[in-house]
């Protein structure tokens, strides 16, 4: 079914035919006016050769040449006009077809059908327009897919605490649980829901680039020592070794202290979650050309290559079954990467299955600050 009104095709075709008709008519008029100047020299030579008879035939010869040229041009006029109409028809058909596809595609996208793709042929501007339209529809499809995944992930994360709250409230109403025990359990689930809401709020601001940071010169040694002391009890409780490895003569970094602690806590919590008992986690920093490079290296199970590209996506987990057991909301790495970028740094990882993972991020050195040991 054609979506573009046929009036568009007719108007474009008529405009091309008018241009072709005007051009051909102008050619006829100009040829008629200028032709005598071109064949007069030849006519004078003929009269000179013919002698006195040629003088009497001048008018007939000149009129005959003019009439012959005019008839030839008039005979060529419909042929030229027909060829122009054919070419205009083909060109206008191509343009109207592309517009038709774009309109139909826009209508399908407006209905939420983001999988539609236009046929891409050639290397001209119309084909480039189709390619750009396909890129737009692909981007919208990805956004829609992420929206669906977000809704599903939030629903999944809320299902467990809500079910627990319902169970505790029913047990409290039935007298199965003492009020103080039920209150503690309900408070724990409410805190879990509160953490989820806070994480969602933060990750939305991170992805929107709306996180406000207050950078100041910070000593990497001091920051790393504080992060280690904060999480050392949790590592000891699980039977893990948390080591510190700080390079010598590191300059101060320009960073927000609260946000930097949040990044390190997320990375250390991730290492704590996925490193088996008896393993080692190394927290450290070293100097690189791009600035001070912080890292968290673990001896966990590692991350397969097919998961590494998506590991920083919100709610993405290699093993979804571990989410509630380990208490994670699935946005820690997303938040960490966003906060590092907000502070002017970059984050990446290197991982080998069965060997372990290294998450690292760089931060710019503070200008005019001395190096610290």
LUMMISE-228713 format. One line per field, with one value per residue (C-alpha): residue number from 1; residue in one letter; z, y, x. Coordinates in pm, 1 decimal. Layout:
<sites>
nr [NUM  ...];
rest [A  ...];
up [Z  ...];
north [Y  ...];
east [X  ...];
</sites>
This chain:
<sites>
nr [1  2  3  4  5  6  7  8  9  10  11  12  13  14  15  16  17  18  19  20  21  22  23  24  25  26  27  28  29  30  31  32  33  34  35  36  37  38  39  40  41  42  43  44  45  46  47  48  49  50  51  52  53  54  55  56  57  58  59  60  61  62  63  64  65  66  67  68  69  70  71  72  73  74  75  76  77  78  79  80  81  82  83  84  85  86  87  88  89  90  91  92  93  94  95  96  97  98  99  100  101  102  103  104  105  106  107  108  109  110  111  112  113  114  115  116  117  118  119  120  121  122  123  124  125  126  127  128  129  130  131  132  133  134  135  136  137  138  139  140  141  142  143  144  145  146  147  148  149  150  151  152  153  154  155  156  157  158  159  160  161  162  163  164  165  166  167  168  169  170  171  172  173  174  175  176  177  178  179  180  181  182  183  184  185  186  187  188  189  190  191  192  193  194  195  196  197  198  199  200  201  202  203  204  205  206  207  208  209  210  211  212  213  214  215  216  217  218  219  220  221  222  223  224  225  226  227  228  229  230  231  232  233  234  235  236  237  238  239  240  241  242  243  244  245  246  247  248  249  250  251  252  253  254  255  256  257  258  259  260  261  262  263  264  265  266  267  268  269  270  271  272  273  274  275  276  277  278  279  280  281  282  283  284  285  286  287  288  289  290  291  292  293  294  295  296  297  298  299  300  301  302  303  304  305  306  307  308  309  310  311  312  313  314  315  316  317  318  319  320  321  322  323  324  325  326  327  328  329  330  331  332  333  334  335  336  337  338  339  340  341  342  343  344  345  346  347  348  349  350  351  352  353  354  355  356  357  358  359  360  361  362  363  364  365  366  367  368  369  370  371  372  373];
rest [X  X  X  X  X  X  X  X  X  X  X  X  X  X  X  X  X  X  X  X  X  X  X  X  X  X  X  X  X  X  X  X  X  X  X  X  X  X  X  X  X  X  X  X  X  X  X  X  X  X  X  X  X  X  X  X  X  X  X  X  X  X  X  X  X  X  X  X  X  X  X  X  X  X  X  X  X  X  X  X  X  X  X  X  X  X  X  X  X  X  X  X  X  X  X  X  X  X  X  X  X  X  X  X  X  X  X  X  X  X  X  X  X  X  X  X  X  X  X  X  X  X  X  X  X  X  X  X  X  X  X  X  X  X  X  X  X  X  X  X  X  X  X  X  X  X  X  X  X  X  X  X  X  X  X  X  X  X  X  X  X  X  X  X  X  X  X  X  X  X  X  X  X  X  X  X  X  X  X  X  X  X  X  X  X  X  X  X  X  X  X  X  X  X  X  X  X  X  X  X  X  X  X  X  X  X  X  X  X  X  X  X  X  X  X  X  X  X  X  X  X  X  X  X  X  X  X  X  X  X  X  X  X  X  X  X  X  X  X  X  X  X  X  X  X  X  X  X  X  X  X  X  X  X  X  X  X  X  X  X  X  X  X  X  X  X  X  X  X  X  X  X  X  X  X  X  X  X  X  X  X  X  X  X  X  X  X  X  X  X  X  X  X  X  X  X  X  X  X  X  X  X  X  X  X  X  X  X  X  X  X  X  X  X  X  X  X  X  X  X  X  X  X  X  X  X  X  X  X  X  X  X  X  X  X  X  X  X  X  X  X  X  X  X  X  X  X  X  X  X  X  X  X  X  X  X  X  X  X  X  X  X  X  X  X  X  X  X  X  X  X  X  X];
up [0.0  -97.7  185.9  -1.8  -178.9  -554.7  -575.9  -466.9  -757.0  -998.7  -874.3  -894.9  -1242.7  -1361.4  -1230.1  -1415.7  -1735.3  -1713.6  -1675.1  -1970.5  -2182.3  -2106.1  -2176.7  -2510.8  -2613.5  -2529.1  -2736.0  -3036.6  -3010.9  -2968.0  -3256.6  -3477.3  -3394.6  -3422.3  -3707.3  -3988.9  -3851.0  -3875.4  -4227.3  -4393.0  -4465.1  -4640.6  -4833.0  -4958.4  -5085.7  -5277.0  -5438.2  -5544.4  -5707.8  -5886.5  -6023.6  -6127.0  -6085.3  -5721.9  -5650.6  -5765.9  -5557.1  -5237.1  -5073.7  -5173.1  -5049.5  -4722.6  -4663.8  -4750.2  -4507.4  -4234.8  -4296.0  -4303.0  -3973.9  -3815.2  -3924.8  -3796.3  -3460.3  -3442.0  -3526.9  -3252.2  -2999.2  -2913.3  -2904.0  -2663.3  -2457.9  -2444.2  -2331.7  -2074.0  -1949.2  -1920.7  -1726.2  -1507.8  -1443.3  -1333.1  -1116.4  -955.6  -902.0  -713.9  -497.7  -423.6  -343.1  -88.4  64.8  72.1  259.5  506.0  577.4  623.4  845.5  1057.3  1096.8  1203.3  1455.4  1590.6  1653.4  1843.2  1570.3  1601.3  1408.1  1070.2  836.0  495.2  194.8  132.9  -229.5  -392.2  -256.5  -335.1  -94.6  -94.5  6.0  276.7  403.8  426.1  613.4  865.4  914.0  984.9  1240.3  1408.3  1422.0  1554.6  1830.7  1923.3  1928.5  2169.2  2392.6  2396.3  2475.5  2762.8  2891.6  2889.7  3061.7  3321.5  3402.3  3424.8  3642.8  3881.3  3906.6  3976.8  4243.6  4415.5  4402.3  4668.9  4940.8  4874.1  4906.3  5227.2  5364.8  5287.1  5455.8  5767.9  5797.4  5763.5  6017.4  6252.2  6205.2  6265.2  6573.6  6425.2  6475.1  6783.1  6708.9  6770.4  6532.6  6263.7  6306.2  6257.5  5946.7  5800.0  5868.5  5690.0  5377.2  5383.4  5395.8  5095.7  4902.6  5008.7  4876.5  4546.2  4515.8  4599.5  4347.0  4075.9  4146.3  4132.1  3817.4  3640.1  3726.7  3623.5  3283.4  3234.4  3317.9  3604.5  3885.7  4069.3  4184.3  4402.5  4310.8  4532.5  4564.2  4734.8  4838.1  4677.7  4976.5  5225.0  5013.5  4965.6  5333.9  5430.8  5177.5  5303.5  5668.9  5588.3  5420.2  5590.0  5841.5  5563.0  5380.9  5700.6  5775.3  5435.2  5467.9  5203.5  5209.8  5126.6  5038.7  4962.0  4678.5  4627.1  4395.5  4520.4  4460.6  4345.7  4288.2  4439.1  4226.0  4150.2  4265.1  4482.1  4805.8  4864.2  4505.4  4497.2  4813.4  4653.7  4343.6  4546.3  4770.9  4468.8  4315.3  4643.6  4714.1  4368.6  4433.3  4773.9  4616.4  4341.8  4501.2  4669.6  5024.4  5061.4  4768.9  4749.8  4656.8  4593.2  4617.0  4475.4  4258.1  4018.2  3798.2  3430.2  3147.5  3172.4  3548.2  3862.8  3792.5  4076.2  4053.9  4230.9  4140.3  4257.4  4223.3  4148.6  3873.0  3605.2  3341.0  3000.2  2699.0  2586.8  2919.0  2946.5  2694.0  2892.6  3245.8  3301.6  3188.4  3461.2  3607.0  3394.2  3581.8  3464.3  3706.3  3780.6  4042.0  4271.8  4282.1  4592.0  4774.6  4757.6  4815.4  4497.7  4292.5  3966.6  3919.1  4121.4  3822.8  3619.1  3896.4  3946.5  3578.9  3557.1  3864.5  3736.0  3403.4  3587.2  3763.5  3430.9  3433.1  3254.7  3374.1  3218.9  3312.4  3222.1  3311.9  3246.4  3328.9  3611.5  3686.5  3809.3  3716.9  3738.1  3743.7  3701.2  3657.3  3600.1  3751.8  3651.0  3871.6  4061.1  3908.8  4110.1  4379.4  4511.4  4490.9  4800.1  4924.5];
north [0.0  338.3  584.7  889.3  1070.2  1030.8  1409.9  1424.8  1204.4  1407.2  1740.1  1628.3  1480.6  1794.3  2014.8  1809.3  1813.4  2190.6  2232.0  1999.3  2175.8  2521.1  2412.5  2255.5  2556.7  2795.7  2579.2  2601.1  2978.7  3040.1  2805.2  2984.1  3325.8  3232.7  2981.4  3245.1  3370.0  3017.6  2920.8  3267.1  3224.5  2895.7  3056.8  3341.9  3088.6  2903.6  3227.0  3321.4  2983.8  2997.6  3346.5  3575.8  3292.7  3260.8  3619.8  3551.5  3234.9  3393.0  3426.0  3073.8  2923.1  3111.5  3024.9  2661.2  2629.8  2799.5  2583.4  2265.2  2348.0  2447.1  2124.9  1918.3  2090.1  2052.9  1683.6  1639.5  1831.3  1549.3  1294.0  1508.0  1577.8  1206.8  1111.3  1390.0  1265.4  909.1  1016.3  1243.7  958.7  726.8  991.1  1106.2  743.0  677.4  987.7  922.5  558.7  659.8  917.8  655.3  413.7  683.4  779.2  416.4  357.4  662.2  541.3  196.5  344.3  566.9  244.0  98.7  -134.8  -58.1  -361.9  -210.6  -154.1  12.7  -141.9  15.8  29.2  247.8  517.1  831.0  1069.9  875.3  555.5  745.1  874.5  515.8  411.4  692.5  599.6  239.8  358.6  564.3  271.6  44.3  293.2  320.6  -57.4  -78.5  190.1  5.0  -322.0  -162.6  -11.1  -354.0  -507.9  -228.8  -283.9  -659.0  -617.5  -373.7  -604.2  -897.4  -706.1  -589.4  -928.6  -1090.6  -820.3  -771.9  -1145.4  -1147.7  -850.9  -1022.8  -1342.2  -1163.7  -958.4  -1271.5  -1454.1  -1158.1  -1146.2  -1521.1  -1503.7  -1736.4  -1484.4  -1268.4  -897.5  -806.0  -1076.9  -982.0  -612.6  -679.9  -888.8  -631.3  -353.6  -554.0  -596.4  -229.2  -134.4  -360.7  -186.6  148.4  54.6  -46.0  287.2  479.1  277.4  332.6  704.4  725.5  515.9  728.4  1044.1  879.6  777.2  1122.8  1290.6  1475.9  1364.1  1657.6  1606.3  1826.7  1740.2  1825.9  1704.4  1364.7  1134.4  787.5  627.7  778.8  693.7  332.3  284.8  414.8  186.8  -115.1  -45.2  -1.1  -340.3  -548.5  -706.6  -833.7  -989.9  -1154.5  -1293.6  -1466.8  -1594.5  -1368.1  -1180.2  -809.3  -670.2  -317.7  -241.4  126.5  255.5  491.9  868.2  884.7  1236.2  1346.9  1296.1  1544.4  1367.8  1386.8  1199.6  1069.3  951.8  796.6  597.3  488.3  362.5  168.6  23.4  -98.7  -263.9  -421.5  -544.5  -698.2  -874.5  -990.6  -1132.4  -1334.6  -1445.6  -1788.0  -1849.4  -1857.9  -1623.0  -1296.3  -946.2  -675.5  -307.6  -71.6  220.1  293.5  579.3  570.2  825.2  905.6  968.0  757.9  412.3  249.1  -123.9  -411.5  -752.0  -1075.1  -1448.7  -1525.2  -1734.3  -1469.0  -1333.7  -1493.6  -1268.0  -1266.1  -1111.0  -852.1  -612.3  -594.2  -614.0  -238.6  -240.3  -185.8  -503.5  -722.8  -1030.1  -1328.6  -1549.7  -1396.3  -1663.2  -1506.9  -1160.7  -1187.8  -1429.3  -1192.3  -877.5  -694.5  -482.7  -520.0  -152.5  -120.7  -140.0  90.4  349.0  308.5  360.6  661.5  825.4  774.4  934.3  1221.7  1284.3  1290.4  933.3  602.8  252.7  -87.9  -446.2  -742.7  -1092.3  -1456.0  -1744.2  -1949.7  -1690.3  -1380.3  -1025.2  -681.5  -377.9  -55.4  312.1  616.6  961.6  1279.3  1398.1  1718.7  2012.4  2166.7  1899.0  1718.6  1343.6  1143.1  832.2];
east [0.0  135.7  154.4  281.0  -8.1  2.6  -17.6  348.5  454.6  240.7  374.7  736.4  681.2  500.9  779.6  1040.8  833.6  790.4  1164.8  1228.2  962.4  1093.5  1451.3  1352.4  1141.2  1422.3  1654.4  1416.9  1378.2  1749.9  1833.1  1578.1  1725.1  2091.2  2086.2  2105.0  2433.0  2575.2  2459.7  2484.9  2855.7  2789.9  2502.3  2723.3  2976.0  2702.4  2574.7  2926.5  2975.4  2636.9  2696.3  2406.8  2157.4  2255.0  2158.1  1802.7  1787.0  1922.3  1580.2  1475.8  1801.5  1791.7  1425.6  1487.9  1776.5  1575.2  1269.2  1478.4  1647.5  1316.8  1143.4  1436.0  1420.9  1043.3  1075.8  1335.0  1121.8  874.0  1154.5  1356.5  1044.4  958.0  1307.7  1300.4  963.1  1095.0  1401.7  1189.9  947.0  1228.1  1393.5  1070.3  970.2  1292.4  1249.4  882.4  956.2  1218.4  984.5  712.1  937.4  1043.2  683.2  580.9  884.1  804.2  446.7  565.2  808.1  530.1  335.3  631.0  760.9  1131.3  1254.8  1164.1  1460.7  1462.7  1632.7  1972.5  2086.6  2347.4  2573.0  2373.6  2202.8  1876.1  2055.2  2242.7  1907.7  1781.9  2097.6  2059.1  1693.7  1797.7  2053.1  1782.4  1540.7  1816.4  1899.8  1531.9  1504.9  1798.2  1646.6  1315.6  1489.5  1676.9  1352.8  1189.4  1491.3  1489.7  1123.5  1179.9  1488.3  1318.7  1018.1  1251.5  1442.4  1123.5  952.7  1171.1  1148.6  777.0  715.4  919.1  726.6  399.8  517.9  638.1  320.7  103.6  318.4  286.9  -89.3  -120.2  99.2  360.0  641.9  697.2  644.8  1010.0  1137.4  887.4  974.0  1344.5  1279.4  1043.3  1293.6  1566.9  1354.8  1255.3  1622.2  1688.2  1412.1  1552.5  1897.2  1741.1  1559.8  1877.4  2078.8  1818.3  1812.9  2191.0  2228.0  1966.7  2161.1  2487.3  2352.8  2199.5  2531.4  2364.0  2595.8  2753.7  3112.9  3330.1  3690.0  3982.9  4343.6  4347.9  4629.0  4590.6  4767.5  4520.4  4215.8  4324.2  4404.9  4060.1  3888.9  4082.8  4004.5  3636.5  3592.6  3863.8  3620.8  3393.7  3689.5  3815.8  3471.2  3463.6  3820.1  3971.2  4299.4  4275.8  4619.3  4734.7  4976.7  5057.4  5327.5  5593.5  5585.4  5226.0  5091.1  4764.8  4455.2  4180.9  3866.1  3555.7  3643.3  3289.0  3246.6  3593.8  3519.6  3191.2  3373.4  3629.8  3358.8  3162.9  3469.5  3577.0  3223.5  3214.2  3547.0  3423.3  3108.5  3276.9  3603.5  3581.2  3694.7  4073.0  4128.0  4321.0  4210.8  4467.3  4373.7  4630.1  4735.0  5018.8  5129.1  5035.4  5069.7  4698.1  4719.0  4696.9  4558.0  4360.9  4292.5  4120.7  4264.3  4102.5  4160.2  3796.6  3646.5  3699.8  3464.2  3414.7  3486.2  3122.4  3020.3  3295.9  3141.8  2816.9  2951.6  2904.5  2540.0  2283.7  2129.5  2354.7  2471.4  2669.6  2476.6  2132.2  2062.7  2324.6  2165.4  1948.4  2176.2  2471.4  2269.6  2369.7  2131.0  2321.8  2405.1  2726.2  2961.8  2738.2  2748.9  3124.3  3203.0  2972.0  3124.2  3478.9  3386.7  3217.8  3549.9  3736.8  3868.2  3814.0  3732.7  3793.6  3872.5  4087.2  3972.1  4061.5  3831.5  3976.9  4245.9  4066.9  3975.6  4130.6  3904.8  4097.3  4024.2  4240.1  4200.4  4384.6  4665.2  4599.2  4787.7  5065.6  5067.9  5371.6  5402.3  5322.7  5492.2];
</sites>
